[in-house]
């Protein structure tokens, strides 16, 4: 039986994510976060930032998700009130 690879710590995952240069990786992470329910821009920004992604890539993902209609604070607010 092969040896188990040690689990990556949260800090190690954050450090690895800080090295990512591919906007598609951050966009995919944001899309996965939005699968469960709609979120506000602030929630997505906070989640991706805490995960360790660079702020310029997070900003780009938010812009793209907004363009695609997957992220809309007005619609989120209306749905939250209803």
Secondary structure, DSSP 8 states (H G I E B T S, - for coil): ---------HHHHHHHHHT---HHHHHHHHHHHHHSS---HHHHHHHHHHHT--HHHHHHHHHHHHHTTS--HHHHHHHHH-
